[in-house]
Amino acid sequence: MRDNGLTIGDLAARTGLAVSAIRFYETHGIVQPVRNAGGHRRYGRADIRRLSFAMIAQRLGFPLAEIAGHLARFPAHKALTAQDWAEISRGFRGQIEARIAELERLRDKLDGCIGCGCLSLERCALYNPDDRAAARGPGPRHVIDAD
């Protein structure tokens, strides 16, 4: 590691990302390297955390544009503080809670459906008598809509 910034190879070694993946994240504004006198990219140590955060948030299903939007509110070449990360966390918290609730509804409805044995919401007297769910729209309404 160098005092004048991390090379893309250094950053790849620290994050486990391929160089091409770092360039991909760069095009989406997750990291913004500076160029040295020779024109080579140099990254700050704070970029390790930015990339790690993006990888985790993507794994949780958040779109890259949304992740970049959260990070764009802060200076690109400054390490984020604990308060900054807490602010970003608050931005995701509501969505995470909604996803947890949706997964719990899915788990609970799926248990009931499997217990019923028919596996047909069109015929199911327990969860969909007289196909009432059809009035709420197409698709798996019992999971998508909160009862």
Secondary structure, 3 states (H helix, E strand, C coil): CECCEECHHHHHHHHCCCHHHHHHHHHCCCCCCEECCCCCEEECCHHHHHHHHHHHHHHCCCCHHHHHHHHHCCCCCCCCCHHHHHHHHHHHHHHHHHHHHHHHHHHHHHHHHHHHCCCCCCCCCCCCHHHHHHHHCCCCHHHHCCC
